[in-house]
Amino acid sequence: MKKQIVVIGLGQFGVSLAATLANIGHDVLALDRNEKEVQSVASQVTHAVQADATSEAVLKELGVGNFDIGVVGIGARIENSILATILLKKLGVPYVIARADSELHGSVLEKVGADRVVYAESEMGVRVAQGVTLSDVSDYMSLTRVYGIAKLTAPPYFVGTKLSELGCGPKGKWEVAVFLILRGNEVILSPRQGEVVQANDVLVVAGSHDNLEKLLIEARKRKVEGEK
């Protein structure tokens, strides 16, 4: 569902977030005091405005209170981050996400009304660390300490093989679920176990970290042995 989202603070985190949200179809208003930062993202979002997001009058004039979601991406100036968060909640934004640079910063943001606090750098570090041992995986999102969702472009040793032969599925050797396969412009949801993986397929799978790693290792090993 299309939403109106205001992103305050256009550092690396804010720019990446604002551009991604706009790219997937949301109306995005990007705000920053720095004109250069505003210009850098202007072509990627619905509206980009040079403005002081710690001014209640400015936010009111921009109609921010009518937005569905507010994201405070300010990192360097903690006092501005806190004030922007307070103002978004005061103006009636239903859901406010705020970036924190430390546990203390995050604790204050929660106390002043942030619905969700994100620790951008540390969360990215955890995400990368948990995916680093999974060769051929382009993206990995942890759901618990040992379980996650991975996205990978079908490696050569998957191509021409049925999902069942790879050990996927609830009854498969590795208990790894394949949620969907992206094949060009085609989206295959909950593919059958008999589905044969094709070159350039993108698979979204879920399972324990260990089992995902074992699946990749064994599939590669079997492919190499079959070529001998």
Secondary structure as UniProt FT lines:
FT   STRAND          4..8
FT   HELIX           12..23
FT   TURN            24..25
FT   STRAND          27..32
FT   HELIX           35..41
FT   HELIX           42..44
FT   STRAND          47..50
FT   TURN            53..54
FT   HELIX           56..61
FT   TURN            62..63
FT   HELIX           64..66
FT   STRAND          69..72
FT   HELIX           78..90
FT   TURN            91..92
FT   STRAND          95..99
FT   HELIX           103..111
FT   TURN            112..113
FT   STRAND          116..118
FT   HELIX           120..131
FT   TURN            132..133
FT   TURN            135..136
FT   STRAND          139..142
FT   STRAND          147..153
FT   TURN            156..160
FT   HELIX           163..166
FT   TURN            170..171
FT   TURN            173..174
FT   STRAND          176..183
FT   TURN            184..185
FT   STRAND          186..189
FT   TURN            193..194
FT   TURN            199..200
FT   STRAND          202..208
FT   HELIX           209..227
//
